[in-house]
Protein backbone atom coordinates (compact mmCIF):
# COMPACT_ATOMS: atom_id res chain seq x y z
CA UNK A 1 0.00 0.00 0.00
CA UNK A 2 1.41 3.41 -1.02
CA UNK A 3 0.69 6.41 1.20
CA UNK A 4 0.63 10.16 0.67
CA UNK A 5 1.54 12.77 3.27
CA UNK A 6 -0.21 16.11 2.82
CA UNK A 7 0.92 19.08 4.91
CA UNK A 8 -1.44 21.97 5.68
CA UNK A 9 -0.78 25.34 7.30
CA UNK A 10 -3.31 25.69 10.12
CA UNK A 11 -4.39 28.29 12.66
CA UNK A 12 -4.52 27.89 16.43
CA UNK A 13 -8.29 27.39 16.25
CA UNK A 14 -8.62 23.87 17.65
CA UNK A 15 -12.31 23.55 16.83
CA UNK A 16 -11.71 24.49 13.18
CA UNK A 17 -8.89 21.95 12.87
CA UNK A 18 -11.13 19.23 14.33
CA UNK A 19 -13.85 20.05 11.79
CA UNK A 20 -11.29 20.04 8.98
CA UNK A 21 -9.81 16.66 9.96
CA UNK A 22 -13.32 15.21 10.19
CA UNK A 23 -13.95 16.39 6.62
CA UNK A 24 -10.68 14.80 5.49
CA UNK A 25 -11.67 11.54 7.17
CA UNK A 26 -14.84 11.54 5.08
CA UNK A 27 -12.74 11.40 1.88
CA UNK A 28 -10.34 8.67 2.95
CA UNK A 29 -7.69 10.24 5.22
CA UNK A 30 -7.24 8.04 8.27
CA UNK A 31 -4.48 9.52 10.43
CA UNK A 32 -3.32 12.99 11.39
CA UNK A 33 -0.40 14.64 13.15
CA UNK A 34 -0.31 18.24 14.39
CA UNK A 35 3.09 19.90 14.68
CA UNK A 36 2.68 23.49 15.94
CA UNK A 37 1.14 25.32 12.95
CA UNK A 38 1.23 22.37 10.55
CA UNK A 39 -1.26 19.55 10.12
CA UNK A 40 0.03 16.39 8.43
CA UNK A 41 -2.66 14.14 6.99
CA UNK A 42 -2.14 10.64 5.61
CA UNK A 43 -4.14 8.82 2.97
CA UNK A 44 -3.84 5.66 0.89
CA UNK A 45 -2.73 6.84 -2.56
CA UNK A 46 -5.43 4.70 -4.15
CA UNK A 47 -8.16 6.51 -2.19
CA UNK A 48 -6.84 10.03 -2.70
CA UNK A 49 -9.09 12.31 -4.75
CA UNK A 50 -7.62 15.75 -5.42
CA UNK A 51 -10.97 17.17 -6.57
CA UNK A 52 -12.65 16.18 -3.31
CA UNK A 53 -9.86 17.86 -1.34
CA UNK A 54 -10.19 21.01 -3.46
CA UNK A 55 -13.91 21.12 -2.68
CA UNK A 56 -13.16 21.09 1.04
CA UNK A 57 -10.44 23.74 0.78
CA UNK A 58 -12.76 25.98 -1.28
CA UNK A 59 -15.20 26.14 1.62
CA UNK A 60 -14.98 29.64 3.13
CA UNK A 61 -14.88 28.04 6.58
CA UNK A 62 -11.39 26.73 5.80
CA UNK A 63 -9.98 29.81 4.04
CA UNK A 64 -7.21 30.07 6.64
CA UNK A 65 -6.01 26.50 5.92
CA UNK A 66 -3.52 26.14 3.07
CA UNK A 67 -2.08 23.02 1.41
CA UNK A 68 1.71 23.21 1.67
CA UNK A 69 2.98 19.88 0.37
CA UNK A 70 1.76 16.61 -1.12
CA UNK A 71 4.38 13.90 -1.25
CA UNK A 72 4.54 10.08 -1.32
CA UNK A 73 5.88 8.19 1.68
CA UNK A 74 8.36 5.32 1.47
CA UNK A 75 6.90 1.85 2.01
CA UNK A 76 7.09 1.24 5.76
CA UNK A 77 4.98 -0.23 8.54
CA UNK A 78 3.66 3.14 9.67
CA UNK A 79 1.42 1.70 12.41
CA UNK A 80 4.46 0.06 13.99
CA UNK A 81 6.47 3.29 13.77
CA UNK A 82 3.61 5.36 15.18
CA UNK A 83 3.12 2.98 18.09
CA UNK A 84 6.83 3.14 18.89
CA UNK A 85 6.67 6.95 19.09
CA UNK A 86 3.35 7.17 20.95
CA UNK A 87 4.05 7.43 24.66
CA UNK A 88 1.69 7.18 27.65
CA UNK A 89 0.59 10.49 29.15
CA UNK A 90 1.75 10.61 32.77
CA UNK A 91 -0.58 12.95 34.67
CA UNK A 92 0.75 12.46 38.20
CA UNK A 93 2.55 9.91 40.33
CA UNK A 94 -0.71 7.92 40.62
CA UNK A 95 -2.30 8.47 37.20
CA UNK A 96 -1.40 7.96 33.57
CA UNK A 97 -3.19 7.33 30.28
CA UNK A 98 -1.90 4.58 27.99
CA UNK A 99 -2.85 2.89 24.74
CA UNK A 100 -3.66 -0.83 24.33
CA UNK A 101 -0.17 -1.51 22.96
CA UNK A 102 1.49 -0.24 26.18
CA UNK A 103 2.11 -2.65 29.03
CA UNK A 104 0.08 -2.06 32.23
CA UNK A 105 1.90 -0.55 35.20
CA UNK A 106 0.46 -1.43 38.64
CA UNK A 107 2.45 1.38 40.25
CA UNK A 108 -0.25 3.79 38.98
CA UNK A 109 -3.47 3.74 40.98
CA UNK A 110 -5.27 4.97 37.86
CA UNK A 111 -3.71 3.36 34.79
CA UNK A 112 -6.32 4.38 32.23
CA UNK A 113 -6.56 2.62 28.89
CA UNK A 114 -7.60 4.77 25.93
CA UNK A 115 -7.78 3.67 22.29
CA UNK A 116 -6.17 6.65 20.48
CA UNK A 117 -8.35 7.31 17.44
CA UNK A 118 -9.72 10.57 16.06
CA UNK A 119 -11.54 11.47 19.29
CA UNK A 120 -10.19 14.30 21.42
CA UNK A 121 -8.92 13.26 24.85
CA UNK A 122 -5.78 11.11 24.97
CA UNK A 123 -4.52 13.36 27.84
CA UNK A 124 -1.59 14.61 25.75
CA UNK A 125 -3.30 17.97 25.26
CA UNK A 126 -2.92 20.59 27.98
CA UNK A 127 -6.66 20.98 28.51
CA UNK A 128 -7.26 17.29 29.22
CA UNK A 129 -4.19 16.86 31.42
CA UNK A 130 -5.07 19.96 33.47
CA UNK A 131 -8.63 18.76 33.99
CA UNK A 132 -7.33 15.40 35.16
CA UNK A 133 -4.90 17.03 37.59
CA UNK A 134 -7.72 19.15 39.05
CA UNK A 135 -9.94 16.08 39.34
CA UNK A 136 -7.24 14.13 41.17
CA UNK A 137 -7.29 16.82 43.87
CA UNK A 138 -11.06 16.48 44.38
CA UNK A 139 -13.36 13.98 46.09
CA UNK A 140 -15.56 12.11 43.60
CA UNK A 141 -16.67 9.32 45.91
CA UNK A 142 -20.44 8.83 45.68
CA UNK A 143 -20.84 11.83 43.36
CA UNK A 144 -22.98 12.02 40.22
CA UNK A 145 -20.96 13.32 37.26
CA UNK A 146 -21.76 14.70 33.81
CA UNK A 147 -18.96 14.85 31.22
CA UNK A 148 -19.91 17.16 28.32
CA UNK A 149 -17.87 16.97 25.11
CA UNK A 150 -16.54 13.69 26.45
CA UNK A 151 -14.41 12.73 23.43
CA UNK A 152 -12.67 9.48 24.39
CA UNK A 153 -14.53 9.62 27.77
CA UNK A 154 -11.18 9.70 29.58
CA UNK A 155 -12.48 12.23 32.15
CA UNK A 156 -15.67 10.26 32.70
CA UNK A 157 -13.61 7.09 33.17
CA UNK A 158 -11.33 8.79 35.71
CA UNK A 159 -14.34 10.11 37.65
CA UNK A 160 -15.83 6.61 37.84
CA UNK A 161 -12.48 5.10 38.84
CA UNK A 162 -12.27 7.73 41.61
CA UNK A 163 -15.55 6.50 43.07
CA UNK A 164 -18.27 8.50 41.32
CA UNK A 165 -21.57 6.66 41.76
CA UNK A 166 -23.12 7.60 38.40
CA UNK A 167 -21.43 9.04 35.32
CA UNK A 168 -22.96 10.28 32.08
CA UNK A 169 -20.68 11.07 29.10
CA UNK A 170 -22.07 13.18 26.23
CA UNK A 171 -20.59 14.04 22.83
CA UNK A 172 -22.23 15.17 19.58
CA UNK A 173 -19.62 13.46 17.37
CA UNK A 174 -20.35 9.87 16.30
CA UNK A 175 -16.63 8.99 16.15
CA UNK A 176 -16.22 10.11 19.74
CA UNK A 177 -19.42 8.36 20.82
CA UNK A 178 -18.25 5.00 19.45
CA UNK A 179 -14.72 5.49 20.80
CA UNK A 180 -16.12 6.29 24.25
CA UNK A 181 -18.22 3.10 24.20
CA UNK A 182 -15.10 1.05 23.46
CA UNK A 183 -13.02 2.82 26.11
CA UNK A 184 -15.46 2.27 28.97
CA UNK A 185 -15.36 -1.45 28.18
CA UNK A 186 -11.54 -1.44 28.04
CA UNK A 187 -11.49 0.16 31.52
CA UNK A 188 -14.18 -2.11 33.00
CA UNK A 189 -16.53 0.76 33.81
CA UNK A 190 -19.42 -0.40 31.63
CA UNK A 191 -21.98 1.37 33.83
CA UNK A 192 -20.97 4.80 32.46
CA UNK A 193 -23.86 6.02 30.32
CA UNK A 194 -22.58 7.29 26.95
CA UNK A 195 -24.96 9.54 24.98
CA UNK A 196 -24.76 10.94 21.46
CA UNK A 197 -26.03 14.53 21.63
CA UNK A 198 -25.48 18.00 23.05
CA UNK A 199 -26.58 20.04 26.08
CA UNK A 200 -30.22 19.73 25.06
CA UNK A 201 -30.27 16.09 26.13
CA UNK A 202 -29.48 16.87 29.80
CA UNK A 203 -33.17 17.41 30.52
CA UNK A 204 -34.11 16.89 34.16
CA UNK A 205 -30.91 15.04 35.10
CA UNK A 206 -29.01 16.56 38.02
CA UNK A 207 -25.35 16.15 38.95
CA UNK A 208 -22.87 16.97 41.70
CA UNK A 209 -20.08 17.65 39.19
CA UNK A 210 -20.33 18.84 35.59
CA UNK A 211 -17.18 18.56 33.45
CA UNK A 212 -16.98 20.41 30.13
CA UNK A 213 -13.76 20.34 28.11
CA UNK A 214 -14.97 21.79 24.80
CA UNK A 215 -14.24 25.32 23.53
CA UNK A 216 -14.96 28.91 24.48
CA UNK A 217 -18.03 29.47 22.30
CA UNK A 218 -19.83 26.27 23.28
CA UNK A 219 -19.01 26.83 26.95
CA UNK A 220 -20.48 30.35 26.85
CA UNK A 221 -23.52 29.15 24.92
CA UNK A 222 -24.27 26.08 27.07
CA UNK A 223 -23.09 27.20 30.51
CA UNK A 224 -26.64 28.00 31.62
CA UNK A 225 -27.65 24.40 30.85
CA UNK A 226 -24.70 23.11 32.87
CA UNK A 227 -25.62 25.27 35.84
CA UNK A 228 -29.26 24.15 35.75
CA UNK A 229 -28.03 20.56 35.85
CA UNK A 230 -25.87 21.21 38.95
CA UNK A 231 -27.03 20.35 42.44
CA UNK A 232 -26.56 23.08 45.05
CA UNK A 233 -22.96 23.03 46.20
CA UNK A 234 -21.94 21.23 43.02
CA UNK A 235 -18.86 22.05 40.92
CA UNK A 236 -18.57 23.04 37.27
CA UNK A 237 -15.17 22.28 35.74
CA UNK A 238 -14.40 23.82 32.36
CA UNK A 239 -11.50 23.80 29.93
CA UNK A 240 -10.83 24.12 26.20
CA UNK A 241 -10.13 27.86 26.15
CA UNK A 242 -7.18 30.24 26.40
CA UNK A 243 -6.11 32.54 29.25
CA UNK A 244 -7.36 35.48 27.19
CA UNK A 245 -10.85 33.93 27.30
CA UNK A 246 -10.94 33.46 31.07
CA UNK A 247 -12.49 36.91 31.82
CA UNK A 248 -15.44 36.16 29.50
CA UNK A 249 -15.89 32.70 31.06
CA UNK A 250 -15.78 34.16 34.58
CA UNK A 251 -18.18 36.96 33.68
CA UNK A 252 -20.76 34.48 32.35
CA UNK A 253 -20.27 32.21 35.38
CA UNK A 254 -20.77 35.13 37.78
CA UNK A 255 -23.96 36.13 35.96
CA UNK A 256 -25.20 32.58 36.57
CA UNK A 257 -24.43 32.91 40.30
CA UNK A 258 -21.40 30.63 40.33
CA UNK A 259 -18.47 31.21 42.68
CA UNK A 260 -15.02 31.10 41.11
CA UNK A 261 -12.74 28.68 42.98
CA UNK A 262 -9.48 28.32 41.05
CA UNK A 263 -7.85 27.83 37.69
CA UNK A 264 -4.68 26.41 36.22
CA UNK A 265 -2.83 27.39 33.06
CA UNK A 266 -0.45 25.50 30.79
CA UNK A 267 0.87 26.85 27.49
CA UNK A 268 -1.93 29.49 27.61
CA UNK A 269 -4.64 26.81 27.90
CA UNK A 270 -6.83 27.10 31.01
CA UNK A 271 -8.87 24.79 33.22
CA UNK A 272 -11.17 26.44 35.78
CA UNK A 273 -13.42 25.32 38.63
CA UNK A 274 -16.63 27.06 39.78
CA UNK A 275 -19.11 26.22 42.56
CA UNK A 276 -22.87 26.64 42.67
Rosetta blueprint (number, residue, H / E / L):
1 X L
2 X L
3 X E
4 X E
5 X E
6 X E
7 X E
8 X E
9 X E
10 X L
11 X L
12 X L
13 X L
14 X H
15 X H
16 X H
17 X H
18 X H
19 X H
20 X H
21 X H
22 X H
23 X H
24 X H
25 X H
26 X H
27 X L
28 X L
29 X L
30 X L
31 X E
32 X E
33 X E
34 X E
35 X E
36 X L
37 X L
38 X E
39 X E
40 X E
41 X E
42 X E
43 X E
44 X E
45 X H
46 X H
47 X H
48 X L
49 X L
50 X H
51 X H
52 X H
53 X H
54 X H
55 X H
56 X H
57 X H
58 X L
59 X L
60 X H
61 X H
62 X H
63 X L
64 X L
65 X L
66 X E
67 X E
68 X E
69 X E
70 X E
71 X E
72 X E
73 X E
74 X L
75 X L
76 X L
77 X L
78 X H
79 X H
80 X H
81 X H
82 X H
83 X H
84 X H
85 X H
86 X L
87 X L
88 X L
89 X E
90 X E
91 X E
92 X E
93 X L
94 X L
95 X E
96 X E
97 X E
98 X E
99 X L
100 X L
101 X L
102 X L
103 X L
104 X L
105 X L
106 X L
107 X L
108 X L
109 X L
110 X E
111 X E
112 X E
113 X E
114 X L
115 X L
116 X L
117 X L
118 X L
119 X L
120 X L
121 X L
122 X L
123 X L
124 X L
125 X L
126 X H
127 X H
128 X H
129 X H
130 X H
131 X H
132 X H
133 X H
134 X H
135 X H
136 X H
137 X L
138 X L
139 X L
140 X L
141 X L
142 X L
143 X L
144 X E
145 X E
146 X E
147 X E
148 X E
149 X L
150 X L
151 X L
152 X L
153 X L
154 X H
155 X H
156 X H
157 X H
158 X H
159 X H
160 X H
161 X H
162 X L
163 X L
164 X L
165 X L
166 X E
167 X E
168 X E
169 X E
170 X E
171 X E
172 X L
173 X L
174 X H
175 X H
176 X H
177 X H
178 X H
179 X H
180 X H
181 X H
182 X H
183 X H
184 X H
185 X H
186 X H
187 X L
188 X L
189 X L
190 X L
191 X L
192 X L
193 X E
194 X E
195 X E
196 X E
197 X L
198 X L
199 X H
200 X H
201 X H
202 X L
203 X L
204 X L
205 X L
206 X L
207 X E
208 X E
209 X E
210 X E
211 X E
212 X E
213 X E
214 X L
215 X L
216 X H
217 X H
218 X H
219 X H
220 X H
221 X H
222 X H
223 X H
224 X H
225 X H
226 X H
227 X H
228 X H
229 X H
230 X E
231 X E
232 X E
233 X E
234 X E
235 X E
236 X E
237 X E
238 X E
239 X E
240 X E
241 X E
242 X E
243 X H
244 X H
245 X H
246 X H
247 X H
248 X H
249 X H
250 X H
251 X H
252 X H
253 X H
254 X H
255 X H
256 X L
257 X L
258 X L
259 X E
260 X E
261 X E
262 X E
263 X E
264 X E
265 X E
266 X E
267 X L
268 X L
269 X E
270 X E
271 X E
272 X E
273 X E
274 X E
275 X E
276 X L
